[in-house]
Amino acid sequence: FLQGLGGAMMIPIGRLVLLRSVAKEDMVQAMSWLIMPALNGPILGPPVGGAIVTYLDWRWIFYLNVPIGLLGVILVTRFIGEVREDKPARFDVPGFILSGVSLGCLLFGFEMTSRTGELSRAIVLIAVGLVAGVAYIRHAKHRSDPILDLSLMRIPTFRLSVIGGSLTRITQGAQPFLLPMMLQLGFGMTAAASGAITIAGAIGSLMMKSLAPRVLRRFGFRNSLIVGGLCASSGYAVAGLFRPDWPIPVIFGVLMISGFFMSFQFSAYNTIAYDEIPSSRMSSATSFYATFQQLMLSLGICVGAASLHVGMLGTGATRPALTDFTLAFLVVTAVSASATIWNRRFAVDAGAELSGHRA
């Protein structure tokens, strides 16, 4: 709980500091750097965790966070100045409770649908989450400073970034869950060996950092998101076809290319989301966007687990087979590809000031 509370607070605050410190023409490059830890964390986690449990004591998975956290405190103290709201809003206690109950119950409910014999409880949790969500929407309409400002969805680029980015993040949440499990259960690899393969996604992400500004400058946000999204979705589909007799370099290459396009997608979404947001509402926008970002990542794990469960129910198996992983990857591929519908709705010149693109 404390770890989640601290992490959830750091993400929107860090992004807000960046948005208020960087000129618009440098925003794409800055966002490319900002998303690297968030994107590569789930990718680097399996190889690091696999190496620890294989060669060290499993407790080091948690001990490792201590020096990293201390380093973060030192760097923030050294490089981040004091940033304050000019007119801080009152804390929305009713909104906090309603939104927390809604999001928490929905997540737990969706996660429980993948458990045998838990369907009735899952339905109850989802129903409670929906009721609390409706109550929050009614509450937010009558408050000038709600904890999640739903009126931000009236801004076109922000709305499309939230919807398209949410669909893409579901896939990002599912892939780090499905891929290591498939390599270990389906291929018979050790945790360390599967981690050495999944690190390919992090390499692809690093390759993206220097290319993203050039691509967006040449093709603009709309075209780049459409093509990049389809390429990333194709990578997820191919991953579902992996088999033990595939050459390791081919698997590594597919994952590296997939990581490149996935990282590019998030860099673009995280940048254009704030294109039309006035500075007075930037704090609300970063909180809103970060909430949905974390929610969709968690939902991605639920989607992946539920897809595996459905596949296993069809065969009566007690552990997932390779065909079950194929089904799960195809499901998350469809979710990712559906973001194209929303990306097509961006204006041709959307984010032109940020990217330097001229239609």
N, C-alpha and C positions, 0 to 999 in steps of 0.2 A: 504493500500500500504506500509506504513512504517513498519507495523507489519510483513508483508510478507517479506519485504526486509531484516529486521533484522534477522528474523528466518532463512531465506535461507542462510544468511552469517554465522550464528552460527553453523549450522549443519556440513558443510564440514570442517570448521576450527577446531571445537571440535574433529572431527574424526581424522584429520591430527595430532593434538597434541597427541592424544592417540597412533596412529600408530608409531609416532616417539619416544614415551616414554616407550613403553611396549615391552618386549622380545617376540619373536615369540611363544615360548612355553606357554606364558601366555595370548596370544591374544584371545583365545576362551572365557576365563573367563572375560576378560576385555570388549569384545564386548557384552557379555551377560548383563553386567551392563550398557553399553552405550545405548543399544536399549530399555531399560526399560522405560524411560520417553517418547520416541517417540511412542512406542507401546501401552503403557498404557494410554497415553493422550487421544486418541479417545475413549478408553473404559471407563475411569474414568469421561470423560466429561459429558456424559448423566446423571449418577447418581448425580454428583455434581450440574450440571445445573438444573436437575429436582428438587433437594432439594431447590435450591435457588429460583426458580420461584414459588415453592409451598409454601415455608415458609417465604421468604424474598422478597425484591424488585428485579426485574429482572436486574437492573443496577449493582447489585453486581457481576453479571457474568463478567463484565468488570473491576470493581474495584478490584476484586480478583487478577488480573494480576499484579497490582502495587507492593504489597509486595513480590510476587514471583519473579518479575523482579529485585527488589532491592536486594533480597537475592542472586540471581544469580550473580549480579555485585560484591557483597561482597565476595562470594566464589571464583569467578574468580580472583579477586585481591589478595586473600589470598593464593590460591593454584596453579594457572596456571602461569608458567614462560613465558618469552618472547620467542616466536618462530618466526623466520624469514626465508624467502627464501634466499638461497645463491645468486641466480641470478634471481631476480624477472622479470617476463615477462612483456612486454608492454601490456597495456590494449587493447584488440581487440574490438575497437568501432564498425566497420562494422559487425563483428560476433555477438556482443552483440545485435545489432539492429535486424539483420536477425533471430537469434535464438529466441529472445524475441517475435518478431512478429509471427514467426512460431508456437511456443509452445502456446502462448496466443490465437491466432486465432483457433488453433486446439481444445484447451480445451473449449473455449466459443462455438465453433461450435458443438462439440459433446454434450455439455450441452443443447444447444438449440434444439437439435433433440427431446428432451423429452417434448418440449412445443408445445401446439396446435397452429397451424397457423404460426409457425416460421421456417418451413422446408426450405423455399427458402433462408432465411437469414443464416441458419445453413450451407447450401451447399456452399454459397459464402464464409463464414468464413473458412470452411474447405479447400476450394480451395485455398484461399489466404495463409493459413497456409502451405499447401503442396508446393506451389510455393516458398514461403520464405524458407522452409526447403531444397528444392533442391538447391536454391541459396546459402544457408549456406554451404551445402556439397561441392559445387564447390569452395566456398571461403576458406573453411578449408583445402582443398587439396593443396592450394598454399600459406599457411601461416605456419610458423614454430612454432608459439605459439597461436593457435586458442583458443577461450574461452571455447569451448567444443572439446577436442581432440579426434576425431573419430578414430584415429589410435590405440587407446587403445583397441578397439574391436578386434584387431588382436591377443591379448593375450588370450589364450583359457579359463583359469579359470575366467578371468574378463568378457569376452564375455558371457559365460554361466551363470554367476552370475547376470549380468545385465538382460539378457532375462528371465531366470527362475524367478529371484527375481521380475521383473516387472510384470509378470503374477500373481505371488502370491500377490503382493501389490495391484493390482487392486481389489482383493477380500478383502484385509484388508481395503481398502478405502470404499468399498460398505457395508460391514457388520455393522459398527457403524451407517451408514445411514439407513439401512433397518430394523435392529433389533428393535431399540427403536420405530420406526414408526409402526412396526407390533404389538408390544406389546400395544401401546397406541390406534391405530386406529382399529386393529383387535381384540385385547383382551379387550379393554376398560379400560386399566390400567391408573393410573395417571403417570405424569412424574417421580415423586419420586419413585413409585412402580416399574416402568419399569427399572429405573436406578439401583435399588437395585438388580435386576436380572442380568443386563448386567455387573455388577461389577465382575461376576464370571470369565469373561475372564482375568481380571487383576490378580485374584488369581491364575489362571492357569499359567500365565506368570511368576509370582514369583516362582512357583514350578519348572519351567524350569531352572532357573538361576543356581542352584547347580548341576543339572543333565546333562546339555548340554555337559560340558567337558568330562564327563565319557562316555556318549553315543558316542560321536565323536571319542574318543580314542578307544572304543571297535569296532565300526562298520565302521568308516571312514566317510568322507563327502558324497561320492557318495551314498552309501547305506542308510545313514541317511536321506539325502534329498529326496530320492525316497520314502521311507516308510513314513517318516514324512509328506511329501506332500500329499500322498494318505490319510493318517489319518486325516489331517486338512481338506481336501476336503470332506471327509465323514462327518465331523462335520458340515460343511456348508450345505450339503444336508439334514441332519437330522434337522437342524434349520428351513429349509423351510417347514418341516412337522409339526412344532409345532402347537398345537391347544389349545383353552382355557381350554379344559377338561384334558390336560396333567398335571400330578402332578408337582408342582413348583420345588421340589427337583430334579426331572428328568431333567427338562429344565436347572436348575442351573448346574447340573453335566455335561450335554452335552456341555454347554458353557465353563465350566472350562477346560474340556479336549481339546476342540477346541482352547481355548486360549493358552494352553500349547504347542500344536503342531505348532500353528501360530508363537508364540514367538521363538520356537526352529528353525523354518525355517529361520526367519530373522537373528537370531544369527549366523547361519551357513553361510548364503549368505553374510552377512556383513563381515565375517571373511575371507572366502576363496577368496573373490573378490580381495583381495590385496596380495594374496600368491605369485604371479609372477611379481608384480609391482616393478620396481627398485625405490630406494629412490628418485632419481632425478625427477621421474614422479608422485610421490605420491600425490602432491598437485593437479595436473590435474585430477588424478584418483578420488580423494575424491569429487572434484567439479562435475565431470561428473556423478558419482554414485548418489550423493545427488540430482542432477537435475532430473534424471530419477525416483528416489525414490519419490520425491514430485509430479512429473507429473503423475505417475501411481496411487498414492493415490487419486489425484483429478479426474483422469479418472475413478477410481472405483466408485465414487459417480455418475458420468455421466452414467456409465453402469447400476448401480442400478436404477437410475431414469428412464432411457430409457426403461429398462425391465418392470418396473411398468407401464409406459405409454403404452407400447405395450399390456400388459395384459388388461388394462382399455379400450383401443380402441376395443379390441375383444368383450367386453361385453357392451360397451357404457356407462359404469359407470362414475360418476364424482369424486369418491374417491376409492382408492384401496381396494379390498377385500382380504381375506386370500389367495385365489387361485392366485391372482396377486403376492403376496409376495412369494408364493411357486415357481412360475415361475422365479421371480427375483433371488431367492436363487439358483435355479438349473442352471441359466445362469452363475452366479459367481462361482458356483461349477465347471462347465465345464472349465471356464477360469483357475481356480486354478489347476485343474487336468492336464491341458495341459502342465504345467511346468514340469511334469514327463518326457515328451519327451526330454527336454533339460537336465534334471538332469541325464538321462541315458548316456549322452555324456561325463560326467566328467570321467577322468581317475580313475582307481581303487585306485591309490595311490595319487590322488589329495589332496593337503593340508596335507600330512602326517607329515611334519615338524611342522605344526601348531597344529594338533590334537594328535600327538604321535602314530597314528595308524600304524600298520604294516600289510600289505596285505598278 
